[in-house]
């Protein structure tokens, strides 16, 4: 089965939410996505959340990922100011660099299936107080939780 990535407006080569509203690239997500959009629930057999898919999504308050997601791309949820909690899919094997950087997450439970955690994956998540790591994880990049001052 071919892997399918999140793509606004369907499965295409454009992997960021703002694309369906006219954004030319993921750095323009916030400018093109309606402020009234508060919740996104992904359904179907999406296996990968692409690079910058929800980059700087200031209006969104909640994102629901399907259990089919195996990969979260680079900066996928970077600077998502209202993302205080997220349920990570049980099949997730990879979280790329800076995927959740600058998010106000308060706790994270990394699934047992996770094998790869990218550099700065949770960089500057200053509200993060709790992280549950998978028992088989053998390597955590030194900067994966950089500047997470509330972690004990």
C-alpha positions, 0 to 999 in steps of 0.5 A, a space after each residue: 500500500 502506498 503511503 499517503 500524506 496529509 495534503 490540504 484539499 486531498 492527497 497531492 504534493 501540497 502537504 500544508 493546511 493553508 494550501 486549500 485556502 490559497 497559501 503558496 507555501 506552509 509559512 503562509 498557513 496562518 495568513 490564509 486559514 480562516 480564523 474561525 477554523 478551530 478544530 481539524 479531525 483527520 480521517 481515513 488512511 493518512 500515514 504521514 503528516 508532512 513538513 509544515 502541515 500545521 505550521 503557525 496555525 494560530 486559530 486552531 485549538 484542536 487537532 485529531 490524528 487518525 491511528 493510521 499516522 506513522 510519521 510526523 514531518 519536520 515542523 509539522 506543528 511548529 509554533 501552534 500556539 493553542 496546542 496544549 494537548 495531542 493524542 499521538 497515534 499508537 502506530 507512530 514510528 517517527 517524529 521529525 525535527 522541530 515537529 512540535 517546537 514552540 507549542 504550549 504542550 503540557 504533557 506528551 505520551 510517546 507511543 511504544 511504536 516510536 523509534 525516531 525522535 528528531 532534533 528539537 522535536 519539542 524545542 521550546 515547549 516551555 509549558 511541558 511538565 511531563 513526557 512518557 518515553 517508549 520503553 525501547 527508545 535507545 536514543 534521544 537527541 540532546 536537543 529534543 527537549 531543549 528549553 523545556 524549562 518546566 520539565 523536571 
